């Protein structure tokens, strides 16, 4: 019988592990997506001088207009940047 105070359910250990693996994969994907989004926003801000919220809105607008996901648009934006000169230190 389940104990409502512990939040335990009738899942088998294999089901629990499968859920934990799925959640870990979801979080990894979210972290990778967030990193790409932040880089693309930073690049757009540097090129246009806009604020972070405006950069985010512009990336989302471009994605929607092009029928792409936000992640695809971010990668396109980052891929279109001119190569940087190595800094001499």
PyMOL Python script that loads the backbone (N, CA, C, O; Angstrom):
from pymol import cmd

cmd.read_pdbstr("""\
ATOM      1  N   UNK A   1       0.845  -1.180   0.000  1.00  0.00           N
ATOM      2  CA  UNK A   1       0.000   0.000   0.000  1.00  0.00           C
ATOM      3  C   UNK A   1       0.891   1.245   0.000  1.00  0.00           C
ATOM      4  O   UNK A   1       1.904   1.290   0.698  1.00  0.00           O
ATOM      5  N   UNK A   2       0.515   2.232  -0.771  1.00  0.00           N
ATOM      6  CA  UNK A   2       1.280   3.472  -0.862  1.00  0.00           C
ATOM      7  C   UNK A   2       1.089   4.301   0.395  1.00  0.00           C
ATOM      8  O   UNK A   2       0.010   4.325   0.986  1.00  0.00           O
ATOM      9  N   UNK A   3       2.150   4.975   0.790  1.00  0.00           N
ATOM     10  CA  UNK A   3       2.087   5.877   1.936  1.00  0.00           C
ATOM     11  C   UNK A   3       1.969   7.298   1.403  1.00  0.00           C
ATOM     12  O   UNK A   3       2.949   7.827   0.878  1.00  0.00           O
ATOM     13  N   UNK A   4       0.798   7.942   1.518  1.00  0.00           N
ATOM     14  CA  UNK A   4       0.623   9.280   0.953  1.00  0.00           C
ATOM     15  C   UNK A   4       1.564  10.313   1.569  1.00  0.00           C
ATOM     16  O   UNK A   4       1.836  11.337   0.943  1.00  0.00           O
ATOM     17  N   UNK A   5       2.055  10.076   2.754  1.00  0.00           N
ATOM     18  CA  UNK A   5       2.950  11.024   3.399  1.00  0.00           C
ATOM     19  C   UNK A   5       4.343  11.039   2.808  1.00  0.00           C
ATOM     20  O   UNK A   5       5.058  12.030   2.957  1.00  0.00           O
ATOM     21  N   UNK A   6       4.751   9.965   2.138  1.00  0.00           N
ATOM     22  CA  UNK A   6       6.107   9.895   1.585  1.00  0.00           C
ATOM     23  C   UNK A   6       6.139  10.191   0.101  1.00  0.00           C
ATOM     24  O   UNK A   6       7.215  10.398  -0.460  1.00  0.00           O
ATOM     25  N   UNK A   7       4.995  10.215  -0.542  1.00  0.00           N
ATOM     26  CA  UNK A   7       4.957  10.453  -1.981  1.00  0.00           C
ATOM     27  C   UNK A   7       5.383   9.233  -2.775  1.00  0.00           C
ATOM     28  O   UNK A   7       5.583   9.329  -3.985  1.00  0.00           O
ATOM     29  N   UNK A   8       5.528   8.087  -2.121  1.00  0.00           N
ATOM     30  CA  UNK A   8       5.939   6.867  -2.799  1.00  0.00           C
ATOM     31  C   UNK A   8       4.792   6.364  -3.665  1.00  0.00           C
ATOM     32  O   UNK A   8       3.619   6.523  -3.326  1.00  0.00           O
ATOM     33  N   UNK A   9       5.154   5.753  -4.789  1.00  0.00           N
ATOM     34  CA  UNK A   9       4.128   5.147  -5.627  1.00  0.00           C
ATOM     35  C   UNK A   9       4.517   3.700  -5.873  1.00  0.00           C
ATOM     36  O   UNK A   9       5.468   3.193  -5.278  1.00  0.00           O
ATOM     37  N   UNK A  10       3.787   3.051  -6.739  1.00  0.00           N
ATOM     38  CA  UNK A  10       4.005   1.630  -6.960  1.00  0.00           C
ATOM     39  C   UNK A  10       4.988   1.363  -8.098  1.00  0.00           C
ATOM     40  O   UNK A  10       4.986   0.267  -8.658  1.00  0.00           O
ATOM     41  N   UNK A  11       5.821   2.331  -8.452  1.00  0.00           N
ATOM     42  CA  UNK A  11       6.773   2.166  -9.547  1.00  0.00           C
ATOM     43  C   UNK A  11       7.868   1.183  -9.151  1.00  0.00           C
ATOM     44  O   UNK A  11       8.316   1.141  -8.006  1.00  0.00           O
ATOM     45  N   UNK A  12       8.279   0.400 -10.131  1.00  0.00           N
ATOM     46  CA  UNK A  12       9.386  -0.520  -9.901  1.00  0.00           C
ATOM     47  C   UNK A  12      10.693   0.270  -9.954  1.00  0.00           C
ATOM     48  O   UNK A  12      10.730   1.379 -10.486  1.00  0.00           O
ATOM     49  N   UNK A  13      11.755  -0.296  -9.407  1.00  0.00           N
ATOM     50  CA  UNK A  13      13.050   0.402  -9.493  1.00  0.00           C
ATOM     51  C   UNK A  13      13.451   0.713 -10.936  1.00  0.00           C
ATOM     52  O   UNK A  13      14.042   1.761 -11.194  1.00  0.00           O
ATOM     53  N   UNK A  14      13.145  -0.165 -11.863  1.00  0.00           N
ATOM     54  CA  UNK A  14      13.484   0.082 -13.267  1.00  0.00           C
ATOM     55  C   UNK A  14      12.709   1.273 -13.815  1.00  0.00           C
ATOM     56  O   UNK A  14      13.248   2.052 -14.600  1.00  0.00           O
ATOM     57  N   UNK A  15      11.455   1.423 -13.412  1.00  0.00           N
ATOM     58  CA  UNK A  15      10.652   2.558 -13.857  1.00  0.00           C
ATOM     59  C   UNK A  15      11.181   3.863 -13.272  1.00  0.00           C
ATOM     60  O   UNK A  15      11.207   4.892 -13.948  1.00  0.00           O
ATOM     61  N   UNK A  16      11.599   3.811 -12.020  1.00  0.00           N
ATOM     62  CA  UNK A  16      12.160   4.999 -11.374  1.00  0.00           C
ATOM     63  C   UNK A  16      13.435   5.419 -12.090  1.00  0.00           C
ATOM     64  O   UNK A  16      13.631   6.600 -12.376  1.00  0.00           O
ATOM     65  N   UNK A  17      14.304   4.452 -12.379  1.00  0.00           N
ATOM     66  CA  UNK A  17      15.558   4.742 -13.079  1.00  0.00           C
ATOM     67  C   UNK A  17      15.268   5.298 -14.474  1.00  0.00           C
ATOM     68  O   UNK A  17      15.930   6.239 -14.911  1.00  0.00           O
ATOM     69  N   UNK A  18      14.302   4.737 -15.167  1.00  0.00           N
ATOM     70  CA  UNK A  18      13.948   5.217 -16.502  1.00  0.00           C
ATOM     71  C   UNK A  18      13.446   6.657 -16.436  1.00  0.00           C
ATOM     72  O   UNK A  18      13.805   7.474 -17.284  1.00  0.00           O
ATOM     73  N   UNK A  19      12.620   6.977 -15.440  1.00  0.00           N
ATOM     74  CA  UNK A  19      12.137   8.352 -15.278  1.00  0.00           C
ATOM     75  C   UNK A  19      13.286   9.304 -14.957  1.00  0.00           C
ATOM     76  O   UNK A  19      13.336  10.420 -15.474  1.00  0.00           O
ATOM     77  N   UNK A  20      14.200   8.864 -14.108  1.00  0.00           N
ATOM     78  CA  UNK A  20      15.343   9.711 -13.743  1.00  0.00           C
ATOM     79  C   UNK A  20      16.247   9.951 -14.950  1.00  0.00           C
ATOM     80  O   UNK A  20      16.750  11.058 -15.140  1.00  0.00           O
ATOM     81  N   UNK A  21      16.451   8.926 -15.756  1.00  0.00           N
ATOM     82  CA  UNK A  21      17.267   9.092 -16.973  1.00  0.00           C
ATOM     83  C   UNK A  21      16.599  10.057 -17.948  1.00  0.00           C
ATOM     84  O   UNK A  21      17.269  10.899 -18.546  1.00  0.00           O
ATOM     85  N   UNK A  22      15.295   9.939 -18.109  1.00  0.00           N
ATOM     86  CA  UNK A  22      14.568  10.838 -19.005  1.00  0.00           C
ATOM     87  C   UNK A  22      14.656  12.276 -18.497  1.00  0.00           C
ATOM     88  O   UNK A  22      14.844  13.202 -19.287  1.00  0.00           O
ATOM     89  N   UNK A  23      14.522  12.465 -17.196  1.00  0.00           N
ATOM     90  CA  UNK A  23      14.621  13.804 -16.617  1.00  0.00           C
ATOM     91  C   UNK A  23      16.033  14.361 -16.779  1.00  0.00           C
ATOM     92  O   UNK A  23      16.201  15.544 -17.076  1.00  0.00           O
ATOM     93  N   UNK A  24      17.040  13.527 -16.588  1.00  0.00           N
ATOM     94  CA  UNK A  24      18.422  13.966 -16.774  1.00  0.00           C
ATOM     95  C   UNK A  24      18.663  14.393 -18.218  1.00  0.00           C
ATOM     96  O   UNK A  24      19.319  15.406 -18.460  1.00  0.00           O
ATOM     97  N   UNK A  25      18.149  13.643 -19.166  1.00  0.00           N
ATOM     98  CA  UNK A  25      18.298  13.998 -20.579  1.00  0.00           C
ATOM     99  C   UNK A  25      17.573  15.305 -20.894  1.00  0.00           C
ATOM    100  O   UNK A  25      18.085  16.137 -21.642  1.00  0.00           O
ATOM    101  N   UNK A  26      16.387  15.483 -20.326  1.00  0.00           N
ATOM    102  CA  UNK A  26      15.634  16.721 -20.527  1.00  0.00           C
ATOM    103  C   UNK A  26      16.419  17.917 -19.981  1.00  0.00           C
ATOM    104  O   UNK A  26      16.482  18.966 -20.621  1.00  0.00           O
ATOM    105  N   UNK A  27      17.010  17.756 -18.809  1.00  0.00           N
ATOM    106  CA  UNK A  27      17.780  18.845 -18.211  1.00  0.00           C
ATOM    107  C   UNK A  27      19.060  19.133 -18.991  1.00  0.00           C
ATOM    108  O   UNK A  27      19.453  20.292 -19.120  1.00  0.00           O
ATOM    109  N   UNK A  28      19.709  18.107 -19.508  1.00  0.00           N
ATOM    110  CA  UNK A  28      20.897  18.315 -20.345  1.00  0.00           C
ATOM    111  C   UNK A  28      20.544  19.101 -21.604  1.00  0.00           C
ATOM    112  O   UNK A  28      21.262  20.019 -22.001  1.00  0.00           O
ATOM    113  N   UNK A  29      19.433  18.727 -22.221  1.00  0.00           N
ATOM    114  CA  UNK A  29      18.979  19.428 -23.426  1.00  0.00           C
ATOM    115  C   UNK A  29      18.655  20.890 -23.102  1.00  0.00           C
ATOM    116  O   UNK A  29      19.016  21.792 -23.857  1.00  0.00           O
ATOM    117  N   UNK A  30      17.978  21.115 -21.986  1.00  0.00           N
ATOM    118  CA  UNK A  30      17.630  22.469 -21.573  1.00  0.00           C
ATOM    119  C   UNK A  30      18.883  23.305 -21.329  1.00  0.00           C
ATOM    120  O   UNK A  30      18.936  24.468 -21.729  1.00  0.00           O
ATOM    121  N   UNK A  31      19.892  22.725 -20.676  1.00  0.00           N
ATOM    122  CA  UNK A  31      21.135  23.452 -20.418  1.00  0.00           C
ATOM    123  C   UNK A  31      21.844  23.801 -21.720  1.00  0.00           C
ATOM    124  O   UNK A  31      22.335  24.918 -21.878  1.00  0.00           O
ATOM    125  N   UNK A  32      21.901  22.859 -22.647  1.00  0.00           N
ATOM    126  CA  UNK A  32      22.563  23.110 -23.932  1.00  0.00           C
ATOM    127  C   UNK A  32      21.810  24.169 -24.725  1.00  0.00           C
ATOM    128  O   UNK A  32      22.423  25.048 -25.330  1.00  0.00           O
ATOM    129  N   UNK A  33      20.502  24.087 -24.724  1.00  0.00           N
ATOM    130  CA  UNK A  33      19.686  25.067 -25.440  1.00  0.00           C
ATOM    131  C   UNK A  33      19.853  26.449 -24.831  1.00  0.00           C
ATOM    132  O   UNK A  33      19.991  27.436 -25.554  1.00  0.00           O
ATOM    133  N   UNK A  34      19.842  26.526 -23.517  1.00  0.00           N
ATOM    134  CA  UNK A  34      20.001  27.814 -22.836  1.00  0.00           C
ATOM    135  C   UNK A  34      21.344  28.443 -23.152  1.00  0.00           C
ATOM    136  O   UNK A  34      21.434  29.654 -23.352  1.00  0.00           O
ATOM    137  N   UNK A  35      22.389  27.628 -23.199  1.00  0.00           N
ATOM    138  CA  UNK A  35      23.727  28.151 -23.492  1.00  0.00           C
ATOM    139  C   UNK A  35      23.782  28.738 -24.901  1.00  0.00           C
ATOM    140  O   UNK A  35      24.346  29.812 -25.105  1.00  0.00           O
ATOM    141  N   UNK A  36      23.200  28.038 -25.867  1.00  0.00           N
ATOM    142  CA  UNK A  36      23.196  28.527 -27.250  1.00  0.00           C
ATOM    143  C   UNK A  36      22.363  29.798 -27.358  1.00  0.00           C
ATOM    144  O   UNK A  36      22.753  30.739 -28.050  1.00  0.00           O
ATOM    145  N   UNK A  37      21.216  29.832 -26.676  1.00  0.00           N
ATOM    146  CA  UNK A  37      20.364  31.016 -26.697  1.00  0.00           C
ATOM    147  C   UNK A  37      21.104  32.226 -26.114  1.00  0.00           C
ATOM    148  O   UNK A  37      21.056  33.314 -26.688  1.00  0.00           O
ATOM    149  N   UNK A  38      21.772  32.046 -25.004  1.00  0.00           N
ATOM    150  CA  UNK A  38      22.486  33.159 -24.379  1.00  0.00           C
ATOM    151  C   UNK A  38      23.631  33.656 -25.257  1.00  0.00           C
ATOM    152  O   UNK A  38      23.869  34.861 -25.339  1.00  0.00           O
ATOM    153  N   UNK A  39      24.331  32.751 -25.906  1.00  0.00           N
ATOM    154  CA  UNK A  39      25.414  33.154 -26.819  1.00  0.00           C
ATOM    155  C   UNK A  39      24.853  33.942 -28.000  1.00  0.00           C
ATOM    156  O   UNK A  39      25.412  34.969 -28.386  1.00  0.00           O
ATOM    157  N   UNK A  40      23.754  33.464 -28.571  1.00  0.00           N
ATOM    158  CA  UNK A  40      23.159  34.153 -29.714  1.00  0.00           C
ATOM    159  C   UNK A  40      22.628  35.523 -29.301  1.00  0.00           C
ATOM    160  O   UNK A  40      22.777  36.497 -30.039  1.00  0.00           O
ATOM    161  N   UNK A  41      22.013  35.600 -28.131  1.00  0.00           N
ATOM    162  CA  UNK A  41      21.544  36.898 -27.646  1.00  0.00           C
ATOM    163  C   UNK A  41      22.725  37.846 -27.453  1.00  0.00           C
ATOM    164  O   UNK A  41      22.646  39.016 -27.828  1.00  0.00           O
ATOM    165  N   UNK A  42      23.798  37.361 -26.881  1.00  0.00           N
ATOM    166  CA  UNK A  42      24.985  38.189 -26.677  1.00  0.00           C
ATOM    167  C   UNK A  42      25.559  38.687 -27.987  1.00  0.00           C
ATOM    168  O   UNK A  42      25.956  39.847 -28.095  1.00  0.00           O
ATOM    169  N   UNK A  43      25.605  37.818 -28.980  1.00  0.00           N
ATOM    170  CA  UNK A  43      26.125  38.215 -30.293  1.00  0.00           C
ATOM    171  C   UNK A  43      25.234  39.282 -30.913  1.00  0.00           C
ATOM    172  O   UNK A  43      25.732  40.274 -31.446  1.00  0.00           O
ATOM    173  N   UNK A  44      23.927  39.087 -30.848  1.00  0.00           N
ATOM    174  CA  UNK A  44      22.996  40.064 -31.413  1.00  0.00           C
ATOM    175  C   UNK A  44      23.091  41.403 -30.674  1.00  0.00           C
ATOM    176  O   UNK A  44      23.021  42.464 -31.293  1.00  0.00           O
ATOM    177  N   UNK A  45      23.248  41.346 -29.372  1.00  0.00           N
ATOM    178  CA  UNK A  45      23.399  42.564 -28.582  1.00  0.00           C
ATOM    179  C   UNK A  45      24.672  43.302 -28.982  1.00  0.00           C
ATOM    180  O   UNK A  45      24.662  44.526 -29.116  1.00  0.00           O
ATOM    181  N   UNK A  46      25.756  42.575 -29.173  1.00  0.00           N
ATOM    182  CA  UNK A  46      27.028  43.200 -29.547  1.00  0.00           C
ATOM    183  C   UNK A  46      26.951  43.819 -30.940  1.00  0.00           C
ATOM    184  O   UNK A  46      27.519  44.885 -31.182  1.00  0.00           O
ATOM    185  N   UNK A  47      26.251  43.156 -31.851  1.00  0.00           N
ATOM    186  CA  UNK A  47      26.155  43.669 -33.221  1.00  0.00           C
ATOM    187  C   UNK A  47      25.204  44.857 -33.357  1.00  0.00           C
ATOM    188  O   UNK A  47      25.446  45.763 -34.154  1.00  0.00           O
ATOM    189  N   UNK A  48      24.126  44.847 -32.580  1.00  0.00           N
ATOM    190  CA  UNK A  48      23.098  45.871 -32.762  1.00  0.00           C
ATOM    191  C   UNK A  48      23.019  46.876 -31.622  1.00  0.00           C
ATOM    192  O   UNK A  48      22.424  47.943 -31.773  1.00  0.00           O
ATOM    193  N   UNK A  49      23.613  46.543 -30.487  1.00  0.00           N
ATOM    194  CA  UNK A  49      23.536  47.430 -29.334  1.00  0.00           C
ATOM    195  C   UNK A  49      22.207  47.363 -28.603  1.00  0.00           C
ATOM    196  O   UNK A  49      21.896  48.236 -27.793  1.00  0.00           O
ATOM    197  N   UNK A  50      21.423  46.336 -28.881  1.00  0.00           N
ATOM    198  CA  UNK A  50      20.107  46.228 -28.245  1.00  0.00           C
ATOM    199  C   UNK A  50      20.224  45.619 -26.846  1.00  0.00           C
ATOM    200  O   UNK A  50      21.271  45.097 -26.465  1.00  0.00           O
ATOM    201  N   UNK A  51      19.145  45.697 -26.107  1.00  0.00           N
ATOM    202  CA  UNK A  51      19.061  45.136 -24.758  1.00  0.00           C
ATOM    203  C   UNK A  51      18.810  43.622 -24.846  1.00  0.00           C
ATOM    204  O   UNK A  51      18.387  43.120 -25.887  1.00  0.00           O
ATOM    205  N   UNK A  52      19.074  42.901 -23.746  1.00  0.00           N
ATOM    206  CA  UNK A  52      18.862  41.442 -23.749  1.00  0.00           C
ATOM    207  C   UNK A  52      17.438  41.026 -24.137  1.00  0.00           C
ATOM    208  O   UNK A  52      17.257  40.087 -24.912  1.00  0.00           O
ATOM    209  N   UNK A  53      16.438  41.716 -23.605  1.00  0.00           N
ATOM    210  CA  UNK A  53      15.049  41.360 -23.940  1.00  0.00           C
ATOM    211  C   UNK A  53      14.752  41.590 -25.418  1.00  0.00           C
ATOM    212  O   UNK A  53      14.034  40.809 -26.043  1.00  0.00           O
ATOM    213  N   UNK A  54      15.302  42.657 -25.966  1.00  0.00           N
ATOM    214  CA  UNK A  54      15.089  42.938 -27.389  1.00  0.00           C
ATOM    215  C   UNK A  54      15.781  41.892 -28.256  1.00  0.00           C
ATOM    216  O   UNK A  54      15.245  41.486 -29.287  1.00  0.00           O
ATOM    217  N   UNK A  55      16.961  41.458 -27.847  1.00  0.00           N
ATOM    218  CA  UNK A  55      17.680  40.416 -28.593  1.00  0.00           C
ATOM    219  C   UNK A  55      16.889  39.111 -28.565  1.00  0.00           C
ATOM    220  O   UNK A  55      16.771  38.429 -29.583  1.00  0.00           O
ATOM    221  N   UNK A  56      16.354  38.770 -27.410  1.00  0.00           N
ATOM    222  CA  UNK A  56      15.549  37.555 -27.273  1.00  0.00           C
ATOM    223  C   UNK A  56      14.318  37.637 -28.182  1.00  0.00           C
ATOM    224  O   UNK A  56      14.007  36.686 -28.899  1.00  0.00           O
ATOM    225  N   UNK A  57      13.632  38.761 -28.147  1.00  0.00           N
ATOM    226  CA  UNK A  57      12.443  38.934 -28.986  1.00  0.00           C
ATOM    227  C   UNK A  57      12.791  38.863 -30.471  1.00  0.00           C
ATOM    228  O   UNK A  57      12.043  38.284 -31.259  1.00  0.00           O
ATOM    229  N   UNK A  58      13.917  39.446 -30.849  1.00  0.00           N
ATOM    230  CA  UNK A  58      14.327  39.422 -32.261  1.00  0.00           C
ATOM    231  C   UNK A  58      14.646  38.006 -32.716  1.00  0.00           C
ATOM    232  O   UNK A  58      14.269  37.609 -33.819  1.00  0.00           O
ATOM    233  N   UNK A  59      15.336  37.241 -31.878  1.00  0.00           N
ATOM    234  CA  UNK A  59      15.643  35.850 -32.233  1.00  0.00           C
ATOM    235  C   UNK A  59      14.351  35.050 -32.390  1.00  0.00           C
ATOM    236  O   UNK A  59      14.216  34.262 -33.326  1.00  0.00           O
ATOM    237  N   UNK A  60      13.416  35.250 -31.486  1.00  0.00           N
ATOM    238  CA  UNK A  60      12.128  34.542 -31.567  1.00  0.00           C
ATOM    239  C   UNK A  60      11.340  34.969 -32.805  1.00  0.00           C
ATOM    240  O   UNK A  60      10.706  34.138 -33.456  1.00  0.00           O
ATOM    241  N   UNK A  61      11.379  36.262 -33.130  1.00  0.00           N
ATOM    242  CA  UNK A  61      10.683  36.767 -34.312  1.00  0.00           C
ATOM    243  C   UNK A  61      11.278  36.153 -35.571  1.00  0.00           C
ATOM    244  O   UNK A  61      10.548  35.711 -36.458  1.00  0.00           O
ATOM    245  N   UNK A  62      12.615  36.127 -35.650  1.00  0.00           N
ATOM    246  CA  UNK A  62      13.283  35.548 -36.819  1.00  0.00           C
ATOM    247  C   UNK A  62      12.973  34.062 -36.952  1.00  0.00           C
ATOM    248  O   UNK A  62      12.758  33.562 -38.056  1.00  0.00           O
ATOM    249  N   UNK A  63      12.952  33.365 -35.832  1.00  0.00           N
ATOM    250  CA  UNK A  63      12.648  31.927 -35.865  1.00  0.00           C
ATOM    251  C   UNK A  63      11.242  31.695 -36.404  1.00  0.00           C
ATOM    252  O   UNK A  63      11.029  30.844 -37.268  1.00  0.00           O
ATOM    253  N   UNK A  64      10.292  32.456 -35.888  1.00  0.00           N
ATOM    254  CA  UNK A  64       8.898  32.296 -36.335  1.00  0.00           C
ATOM    255  C   UNK A  64       8.752  32.664 -37.808  1.00  0.00           C
ATOM    256  O   UNK A  64       8.081  31.963 -38.565  1.00  0.00           O
ATOM    257  N   UNK A  65       9.378  33.758 -38.206  1.00  0.00           N
ATOM    258  CA  UNK A  65       9.274  34.209 -39.602  1.00  0.00           C
ATOM    259  C   UNK A  65       9.889  33.192 -40.562  1.00  0.00           C
ATOM    260  O   UNK A  65       9.416  33.026 -41.687  1.00  0.00           O
ATOM    261  N   UNK A  66      10.929  32.523 -40.118  1.00  0.00           N
ATOM    262  CA  UNK A  66      11.593  31.550 -40.973  1.00  0.00           C
ATOM    263  C   UNK A  66      11.088  30.128 -40.818  1.00  0.00           C
ATOM    264  O   UNK A  66      11.584  29.216 -41.478  1.00  0.00           O
ATOM    265  N   UNK A  67      10.099  29.932 -39.945  1.00  0.00           N
ATOM    266  CA  UNK A  67       9.560  28.588 -39.733  1.00  0.00           C
ATOM    267  C   UNK A  67      10.570  27.655 -39.079  1.00  0.00           C
ATOM    268  O   UNK A  67      10.594  26.455 -39.356  1.00  0.00           O
ATOM    269  N   UNK A  68      11.406  28.222 -38.205  1.00  0.00           N
ATOM    270  CA  UNK A  68      12.440  27.442 -37.529  1.00  0.00           C
ATOM    271  C   UNK A  68      12.173  27.419 -36.034  1.00  0.00           C
ATOM    272  O   UNK A  68      11.395  28.216 -35.510  1.00  0.00           O
ATOM    273  N   UNK A  69      12.833  26.491 -35.364  1.00  0.00           N
ATOM    274  CA  UNK A  69      12.795  26.496 -33.904  1.00  0.00           C
ATOM    275  C   UNK A  69      13.732  27.591 -33.414  1.00  0.00           C
ATOM    276  O   UNK A  69      14.580  28.077 -34.163  1.00  0.00           O
ATOM    277  N   UNK A  70      13.575  27.971 -32.167  1.00  0.00           N
ATOM    278  CA  UNK A  70      14.453  28.984 -31.590  1.00  0.00           C
ATOM    279  C   UNK A  70      15.899  28.498 -31.590  1.00  0.00           C
ATOM    280  O   UNK A  70      16.814  29.272 -31.868  1.00  0.00           O
ATOM    281  N   UNK A  71      16.106  27.236 -31.283  1.00  0.00           N
ATOM    282  CA  UNK A  71      17.457  26.683 -31.275  1.00  0.00           C
ATOM    283  C   UNK A  71      18.078  26.740 -32.672  1.00  0.00           C
ATOM    284  O   UNK A  71      19.253  27.082 -32.807  1.00  0.00           O
ATOM    285  N   UNK A  72      17.311  26.411 -33.705  1.00  0.00           N
ATOM    286  CA  UNK A  72      17.822  26.497 -35.078  1.00  0.00           C
ATOM    287  C   UNK A  72      18.200  27.931 -35.424  1.00  0.00           C
ATOM    288  O   UNK A  72      19.241  28.178 -36.034  1.00  0.00           O
ATOM    289  N   UNK A  73      17.344  28.878 -35.029  1.00  0.00           N
ATOM    290  CA  UNK A  73      17.636  30.277 -35.318  1.00  0.00           C
ATOM    291  C   UNK A  73      18.891  30.744 -34.588  1.00  0.00           C
ATOM    292  O   UNK A  73      19.699  31.479 -35.156  1.00  0.00           O
ATOM    293  N   UNK A  74      19.058  30.335 -33.366  1.00  0.00           N
ATOM    294  CA  UNK A  74      20.255  30.713 -32.603  1.00  0.00           C
ATOM    295  C   UNK A  74      21.507  30.175 -33.290  1.00  0.00           C
ATOM    296  O   UNK A  74      22.506  30.885 -33.413  1.00  0.00           O
ATOM    297  N   UNK A  75      21.453  28.945 -33.731  1.00  0.00           N
ATOM    298  CA  UNK A  75      22.619  28.360 -34.415  1.00  0.00           C
ATOM    299  C   UNK A  75      22.897  29.073 -35.734  1.00  0.00           C
ATOM    300  O   UNK A  75      24.056  29.290 -36.088  1.00  0.00           O
ATOM    301  N   UNK A  76      21.849  29.436 -36.459  1.00  0.00           N
ATOM    302  CA  UNK A  76      22.038  30.203 -37.696  1.00  0.00           C
ATOM    303  C   UNK A  76      22.675  31.556 -37.400  1.00  0.00           C
ATOM    304  O   UNK A  76      23.583  31.990 -38.108  1.00  0.00           O
ATOM    305  N   UNK A  77      22.204  32.207 -36.369  1.00  0.00           N
ATOM    306  CA  UNK A  77      22.741  33.512 -35.984  1.00  0.00           C
ATOM    307  C   UNK A  77      24.208  33.400 -35.622  1.00  0.00           C
ATOM    308  O   UNK A  77      25.022  34.204 -36.075  1.00  0.00           O
ATOM    309  N   UNK A  78      24.552  32.417 -34.813  1.00  0.00           N
ATOM    310  CA  UNK A  78      25.945  32.241 -34.409  1.00  0.00           C
ATOM    311  C   UNK A  78      26.816  31.832 -35.588  1.00  0.00           C
ATOM    312  O   UNK A  78      27.978  32.229 -35.668  1.00  0.00           O
ATOM    313  N   UNK A  79      26.265  31.043 -36.501  1.00  0.00           N
ATOM    314  CA  UNK A  79      27.017  30.600 -37.667  1.00  0.00           C
ATOM    315  C   UNK A  79      27.263  31.696 -38.687  1.00  0.00           C
ATOM    316  O   UNK A  79      28.154  31.579 -39.529  1.00  0.00           O
ATOM    317  N   UNK A  80      26.475  32.760 -38.615  1.00  0.00           N
ATOM    318  CA  UNK A  80      26.615  33.846 -39.575  1.00  0.00           C
ATOM    319  C   UNK A  80      27.588  34.936 -39.118  1.00  0.00           C
ATOM    320  O   UNK A  80      27.834  35.900 -39.843  1.00  0.00           O
ATOM    321  N   UNK A  81      28.133  34.778 -37.923  1.00  0.00           N
ATOM    322  CA  UNK A  81      29.065  35.785 -37.404  1.00  0.00           C
ATOM    323  C   UNK A  81      30.368  35.739 -38.171  1.00  0.00           C
ATOM    324  O   UNK A  81      30.833  34.661 -38.541  1.00  0.00           O
ATOM    325  N   UNK A  82      30.963  36.894 -38.415  1.00  0.00           N
ATOM    326  CA  UNK A  82      32.264  36.897 -39.092  1.00  0.00           C
ATOM    327  C   UNK A  82      33.329  36.304 -38.165  1.00  0.00           C
ATOM    328  O   UNK A  82      33.233  36.439 -36.945  1.00  0.00           O
ATOM    329  N   UNK A  83      34.341  35.650 -38.740  1.00  0.00           N
ATOM    330  CA  UNK A  83      35.386  35.092 -37.883  1.00  0.00           C
ATOM    331  C   UNK A  83      36.125  36.205 -37.154  1.00  0.00           C
ATOM    332  O   UNK A  83      36.314  37.293 -37.697  1.00  0.00           O
ATOM    333  N   UNK A  84      36.531  35.934 -35.952  1.00  0.00           N
ATOM    334  CA  UNK A  84      37.246  36.926 -35.162  1.00  0.00           C
ATOM    335  C   UNK A  84      38.744  36.762 -35.350  1.00  0.00           C
ATOM    336  O   UNK A  84      39.260  35.658 -35.522  1.00  0.00           O
ATOM    337  N   UNK A  85      39.416  37.886 -35.310  1.00  0.00           N
ATOM    338  CA  UNK A  85      40.875  37.888 -35.346  1.00  0.00           C
ATOM    339  C   UNK A  85      41.389  37.415 -33.989  1.00  0.00           C
ATOM    340  O   UNK A  85      40.842  37.798 -32.955  1.00  0.00           O
ATOM    341  N   UNK A  86      42.423  36.596 -33.982  1.00  0.00           N
ATOM    342  CA  UNK A  86      42.963  36.193 -32.675  1.00  0.00           C
ATOM    343  C   UNK A  86      43.565  37.414 -31.980  1.00  0.00           C
ATOM    344  O   UNK A  86      44.221  38.243 -32.612  1.00  0.00           O
ATOM    345  N   UNK A  87      43.335  37.510 -30.693  1.00  0.00           N
ATOM    346  CA  UNK A  87      43.856  38.660 -29.951  1.00  0.00           C
ATOM    347  C   UNK A  87      45.331  38.419 -29.634  1.00  0.00           C
ATOM    348  O   UNK A  87      45.746  37.308 -29.303  1.00  0.00           O
ATOM    349  N   UNK A  88      46.091  39.478 -29.745  1.00  0.00           N
ATOM    350  CA  UNK A  88      47.525  39.416 -29.431  1.00  0.00           C
ATOM    351  C   UNK A  88      47.719  39.874 -28.006  1.00  0.00           C
ATOM    352  O   UNK A  88      47.366  40.998 -27.649  1.00  0.00           O
ATOM    353  N   UNK A  89      48.274  39.009 -27.204  1.00  0.00           N
ATOM    354  CA  UNK A  89      48.495  39.367 -25.802  1.00  0.00           C
ATOM    355  C   UNK A  89      49.916  39.204 -25.409  1.00  0.00           C
ATOM    356  O   UNK A  89      50.273  39.464 -24.260  1.00  0.00           O
TER     357      UNK A  89
END
""", "prot")
cmd.dss("prot")
cmd.show_as("cartoon", "prot")
cmd.util.cbc("prot")
cmd.orient("prot")
